[in-house]
Amino acid sequence: MVKFFLGTAWCIASFFIVSIAFCQTAADLDIKAGNSDDLLIVTSTDSFTITLSLNANDTDVQNADWWVAAYTPAGWKSLVIDNEKLIWTDGIQRCIAMPLVDLALTQIPSPSLSKGDNYLYFAVDDNSDGIPDATWFDSVSIRIESDLNDPILYIGLMVHLEGYPLDNDTVYDTYKSEIISLADIFDQYNAKLTLELKEPVKACDNRNDYYFKDIEDRGHAVGVHADAGGVPDEGDTWQDMSIFIKRMKEKLEKQGVSVRHVSGYCSPLDWVSAVVEAGYSFVTGGVTWCLMSLPEDKIPSEYLSCLSPADCHEPYPATLTKRLHPWTIKKGEPWTQNHDDGELVFIPSAIEGLPFMAEKAADPDYKGKPAFDSEDVTLYIEELETALKNLDPDQPNFAYAGWSFGTKMPESFAHEWLSAIQPYIDAGRVQWKTIPQMYDIYVNWRDNAN
């Protein structure tokens, strides 16, 4: 949009809001999408080209900034030159500094666009200072409408409520307030929590305080974090483990919540039988320590040296793309294999621990305390983008993140993270779900596909 005022002209092209003495029109720029100069309406499966051209009309500018940018529901992107190749990168960055010259019709790569309205800009400044002035510019809009066949990525947050002694009433009340405040923030974004309880199971039961029922009634979900795996003592059996996690389930159900799943179950024991016999329908947060329950010849060689859960606590499977899809486990069969007639569903944690993302990126063996910061948000969005690029249209796609509430999530971080996700929600590419809702989606798809 360009608005002209007498005296000083304001050139407004969404990402260019600049005051210049006047808007020169000597150079003629053109950006087209699918041969459209104005608005192109497509679905996500349609293909189209983006082209640029420029007629300098003998305008003499020896030093000019050239810009090609896109504003999408997922944020700003810029076309830049990297190693003599044109690539799109996040943010607003100059493409090149060079004289104003004629540019014959040139096709450029398309940025990653989202459902909804996307705006592409081609601009050149009459100077070269790295600041967008948009002395000459052109724009085109691309509206991507929903396609019934477009896959959706269902996301969530698994929160382990563990490692927090709640015997003291003051500590208990503070903890309760923090959990409710977290749910309040998530409600503002219509985001979904899946809370998995360890110490709060007993603490709430002792006080007859069933506030997790209220949280469930608000649209969130509750499950058990048993922390019952680890290295078994001599004489321990899977039956012992099953009795323990069944009691946790019954205590939590006494509080009025629906309990269908458990985390913290990985063990060299037959944890599949333990979980099934305890009455659970699915498991979450599976890590590589779970592999220890397999016959030795079925354990991948890189995990044979694992001595404790601390040694093998990475999400399973190893790659994000393989963690986007659940599978069904059958007792008596290797749990890494799908059996549609099985008794238990394994829903992997696609995105690694949220507050540790920056630390783990710098040091994969990092075991210190996490620090929620903007880098975690950036890395999460990168993982989200990776997941979106690898969706399978023939089955449900899930990507929940994990976090242990031993470290409180600052409110500022929660808002920053949830706000960063919102453009993907608005574009229809991502939907919030609790993990029990993901289970229902998967089972419905599995049973109708067979």
Buried (B, 14 or more C-beta within 10 A) or exposed (E): EEEEEEEEBBBEBEBBEBEBEEBBEBBBBBBBBBEBEEEBEBBBEEEEEBBBBBBBEEBEBEEBBBBBBBBBBBBBBBBBEEEEEBEBEBEBBBBBBBEBEEBEEEEBEBBEBBBBBBBBBBBBBBEBEEEBBBBBBBBBBBBBEEBEEBBBBBBBBBBBBBEBEBEEEEEBEEBBEBBBBBBEBBBEBEBBBBBBBBBBBBBBBEBEBBBBBEBBEBBBBBBBBBBBBBEBEEEBEBEBBBEBBBBBBEBBBBBEBEBBBBBBBBBBBBBBBBBBBBBBBBBBBBBBBBBBBBEEEEBEEEBEEBEEBEEBBBBBBEEBBEBBBBBBBBBEEBBBEBBEEBBBBBBBBBBBBBBBBBBBBEEEEEEEEBBBBEBBBBBBBEBBBBBBEBBEEEBBBBBBBBBBBEBBBEEEBBEBBBEBBBBBBBBBBBBBBBBBBBBBBBBEBBEEEE
